[in-house]
Amino acid sequence: MAMQNTLHALADPTRREILNLLKQSRMSAGDIVKYFSISGAAISRHLSVLKEAGLIRDEREGKFIYYELNATVLEEIMLWISELKGDTKNDYTK
């Protein structure tokens, strides 16, 4: 089920763009919203889907919640794809 949630989360272009933003640095939801022309509620839902899939983590600091990329899940996906392709060299586990 975890793989299914991850692939579902990655299927959406907005969520992929959020991941691209978070690969640069951790951000609050308010900071993320500034990059999109959709509502804060829609961004919140996207963040929730990404969090449920394990692709991001959140940390509360005072009244703000900061989100950051969880690369571990992405590494697992890359390893699975590599194995599926039949690659003999698995550099994704480093």
PyRosetta script that sets phi, psi and omega in degrees:
from pyrosetta import init, pose_from_sequence

init()
pose = pose_from_sequence("MAMQNTLHALADPTRREILNLLKQSRMSAGDIVKYFSISGAAISRHLSVLKEAGLIRDEREGKFIYYELNATVLEEIMLWISELKGDTKNDYTK")
pose.set_psi(1, -33.7)
pose.set_omega(1, -178.6)
pose.set_phi(2, -63.5)
pose.set_psi(2, -41.8)
pose.set_omega(2, 179.3)
pose.set_phi(3, -63.0)
pose.set_psi(3, -40.8)
pose.set_omega(3, 179.6)
pose.set_phi(4, -61.8)
pose.set_psi(4, -44.3)
pose.set_omega(4, 178.2)
pose.set_phi(5, -62.6)
pose.set_psi(5, -40.5)
pose.set_omega(5, -179.1)
pose.set_phi(6, -65.6)
pose.set_psi(6, -47.5)
pose.set_omega(6, -179.6)
pose.set_phi(7, -65.3)
pose.set_psi(7, -37.9)
pose.set_omega(7, 175.6)
pose.set_phi(8, -61.2)
pose.set_psi(8, -44.5)
pose.set_omega(8, -179.6)
pose.set_phi(9, -63.5)
pose.set_psi(9, -40.5)
pose.set_omega(9, -178.5)
pose.set_phi(10, -73.7)
pose.set_psi(10, -16.9)
pose.set_omega(10, -177.3)
pose.set_phi(11, -70.7)
pose.set_psi(11, -20.1)
pose.set_omega(11, -176.1)
pose.set_phi(12, -92.2)
pose.set_psi(12, 128.0)
pose.set_omega(12, -178.2)
pose.set_phi(13, -63.8)
pose.set_psi(13, -33.2)
pose.set_omega(13, 177.9)
pose.set_phi(14, -65.3)
pose.set_psi(14, -42.9)
pose.set_omega(14, 179.6)
pose.set_phi(15, -66.7)
pose.set_psi(15, -37.0)
pose.set_omega(15, 176.3)
pose.set_phi(16, -63.8)
pose.set_psi(16, -38.2)
pose.set_omega(16, 178.3)
pose.set_phi(17, -67.8)
pose.set_psi(17, -36.9)
pose.set_omega(17, 175.4)
pose.set_phi(18, -60.7)
pose.set_psi(18, -43.5)
pose.set_omega(18, 177.7)
pose.set_phi(19, -61.3)
pose.set_psi(19, -40.2)
pose.set_omega(19, 176.8)
pose.set_phi(20, -61.2)
pose.set_psi(20, -39.9)
pose.set_omega(20, 177.1)
pose.set_phi(21, -64.1)
pose.set_psi(21, -43.7)
pose.set_omega(21, -175.8)
pose.set_phi(22, -74.1)
pose.set_psi(22, -17.5)
pose.set_omega(22, 177.4)
pose.set_phi(23, -70.0)
pose.set_psi(23, -22.9)
pose.set_omega(23, 179.0)
pose.set_phi(24, -79.9)
pose.set_psi(24, -42.3)
pose.set_omega(24, 178.4)
pose.set_phi(25, -171.1)
pose.set_psi(25, 163.1)
pose.set_omega(25, 176.7)
pose.set_phi(26, -72.0)
pose.set_psi(26, 150.7)
pose.set_omega(26, -175.2)
pose.set_phi(27, -145.5)
pose.set_psi(27, 155.1)
pose.set_omega(27, 172.3)
pose.set_phi(28, -84.2)
pose.set_psi(28, 163.7)
pose.set_omega(28, 177.7)
pose.set_phi(29, -60.1)
pose.set_psi(29, -38.6)
pose.set_omega(29, 178.4)
pose.set_phi(30, -61.5)
pose.set_psi(30, -38.0)
pose.set_omega(30, 176.9)
pose.set_phi(31, -68.2)
pose.set_psi(31, -39.3)
pose.set_omega(31, -179.0)
pose.set_phi(32, -65.9)
pose.set_psi(32, -42.1)
pose.set_omega(32, -177.9)
pose.set_phi(33, -55.9)
pose.set_psi(33, -34.1)
pose.set_omega(33, -176.9)
pose.set_phi(34, -60.7)
pose.set_psi(34, -21.2)
pose.set_omega(34, -177.7)
pose.set_phi(35, -90.1)
pose.set_psi(35, -2.3)
pose.set_omega(35, -174.2)
pose.set_phi(36, -129.5)
pose.set_psi(36, 157.8)
pose.set_omega(36, 177.8)
pose.set_phi(37, -105.1)
pose.set_psi(37, 35.9)
pose.set_omega(37, 175.9)
pose.set_phi(38, -121.6)
pose.set_psi(38, 168.3)
pose.set_omega(38, -174.3)
pose.set_phi(39, -69.7)
pose.set_psi(39, 159.8)
pose.set_omega(39, 174.8)
pose.set_phi(40, -61.0)
pose.set_psi(40, -35.4)
pose.set_omega(40, 178.4)
pose.set_phi(41, -64.3)
pose.set_psi(41, -38.7)
pose.set_omega(41, 179.0)
pose.set_phi(42, -66.9)
pose.set_psi(42, -41.8)
pose.set_omega(42, 176.7)
pose.set_phi(43, -62.8)
pose.set_psi(43, -41.6)
pose.set_omega(43, 178.7)
pose.set_phi(44, -59.0)
pose.set_psi(44, -41.0)
pose.set_omega(44, 178.6)
pose.set_phi(45, -65.9)
pose.set_psi(45, -43.3)
pose.set_omega(45, 177.6)
pose.set_phi(46, -60.4)
pose.set_psi(46, -42.2)
pose.set_omega(46, 178.4)
pose.set_phi(47, -62.7)
pose.set_psi(47, -38.8)
pose.set_omega(47, 178.6)
pose.set_phi(48, -63.2)
pose.set_psi(48, -43.6)
pose.set_omega(48, 179.2)
pose.set_phi(49, -63.9)
pose.set_psi(49, -43.2)
pose.set_omega(49, 178.8)
pose.set_phi(50, -63.2)
pose.set_psi(50, -39.3)
pose.set_omega(50, 179.4)
pose.set_phi(51, -68.1)
pose.set_psi(51, -43.4)
pose.set_omega(51, 178.4)
pose.set_phi(52, -61.3)
pose.set_psi(52, -32.0)
pose.set_omega(52, 179.1)
pose.set_phi(53, -81.8)
pose.set_psi(53, -6.0)
pose.set_omega(53, 179.7)
pose.set_phi(54, 80.2)
pose.set_psi(54, 10.3)
pose.set_omega(54, -177.3)
pose.set_phi(55, -81.3)
pose.set_psi(55, -20.4)
pose.set_omega(55, 176.7)
pose.set_phi(56, -135.8)
pose.set_psi(56, 160.1)
pose.set_omega(56, 174.2)
pose.set_phi(57, -121.9)
pose.set_psi(57, 157.2)
pose.set_omega(57, 175.3)
pose.set_phi(58, -127.7)
pose.set_psi(58, 154.0)
pose.set_omega(58, 179.7)
pose.set_phi(59, -143.0)
pose.set_psi(59, 126.8)
pose.set_omega(59, 179.9)
pose.set_phi(60, -86.1)
pose.set_psi(60, 132.4)
pose.set_omega(60, 173.5)
pose.set_phi(61, -132.7)
pose.set_psi(61, 104.9)
pose.set_omega(61, -176.2)
pose.set_phi(62, 64.3)
pose.set_psi(62, -126.5)
pose.set_omega(62, -178.9)
pose.set_phi(63, -91.8)
pose.set_psi(63, 1.3)
pose.set_omega(63, -178.4)
pose.set_phi(64, -108.1)
pose.set_psi(64, 149.9)
pose.set_omega(64, 172.2)
pose.set_phi(65, -114.9)
pose.set_psi(65, 126.1)
pose.set_omega(65, 179.4)
pose.set_phi(66, -105.8)
pose.set_psi(66, 138.0)
pose.set_omega(66, -179.4)
pose.set_phi(67, -109.1)
pose.set_psi(67, 144.7)
pose.set_omega(67, 177.0)
pose.set_phi(68, -142.8)
pose.set_psi(68, 155.4)
pose.set_omega(68, -179.3)
pose.set_phi(69, -69.1)
pose.set_psi(69, 139.3)
pose.set_omega(69, 172.5)
pose.set_phi(70, -109.6)
pose.set_psi(70, 92.1)
pose.set_omega(70, -173.9)
pose.set_phi(71, -69.3)
pose.set_psi(71, -17.9)
pose.set_omega(71, -178.7)
pose.set_phi(72, -57.5)
pose.set_psi(72, -44.0)
pose.set_omega(72, -179.6)
pose.set_phi(73, -65.9)
pose.set_psi(73, -39.9)
pose.set_omega(73, 177.6)
pose.set_phi(74, -63.3)
pose.set_psi(74, -38.2)
pose.set_omega(74, 177.4)
pose.set_phi(75, -63.8)
pose.set_psi(75, -38.4)
pose.set_omega(75, 177.8)
pose.set_phi(76, -64.5)
pose.set_psi(76, -40.2)
pose.set_omega(76, 178.4)
pose.set_phi(77, -64.4)
pose.set_psi(77, -44.3)
pose.set_omega(77, 179.6)
pose.set_phi(78, -62.9)
pose.set_psi(78, -39.4)
pose.set_omega(78, 178.0)
pose.set_phi(79, -63.7)
pose.set_psi(79, -44.5)
pose.set_omega(79, 179.4)
pose.set_phi(80, -61.3)
pose.set_psi(80, -45.3)
pose.set_omega(80, 179.4)
pose.set_phi(81, -63.2)
pose.set_psi(81, -41.6)
pose.set_omega(81, 178.3)
pose.set_phi(82, -60.7)
pose.set_psi(82, -44.1)
pose.set_omega(82, 178.7)
pose.set_phi(83, -66.6)
pose.set_psi(83, -38.1)
pose.set_omega(83, 179.4)
pose.set_phi(84, -63.8)
pose.set_psi(84, -38.7)
pose.set_omega(84, 178.3)
pose.set_phi(85, -72.7)
pose.set_psi(85, -17.2)
pose.set_omega(85, -178.9)
pose.set_phi(86, 89.0)
pose.set_psi(86, 15.2)
pose.set_omega(86, 177.1)
pose.set_phi(87, -62.6)
pose.set_psi(87, 135.5)
pose.set_omega(87, 179.9)
pose.set_phi(88, -88.4)
pose.set_psi(88, -21.4)
pose.set_omega(88, -178.5)
pose.set_phi(89, -101.1)
pose.set_psi(89, 122.2)
pose.set_omega(89, -178.6)
pose.set_phi(90, -112.0)
pose.set_psi(90, 80.4)
pose.set_omega(90, 179.0)
pose.set_phi(91, -77.0)
pose.set_psi(91, -6.4)
pose.set_omega(91, -174.8)
pose.set_phi(92, -78.3)
pose.set_psi(92, -8.5)
pose.set_omega(92, -177.8)
pose.set_phi(93, -90.2)
pose.set_psi(93, -1.6)
pose.set_omega(93, -178.7)
pose.set_phi(94, -76.5)
pose.dump_pdb("model.pdb")
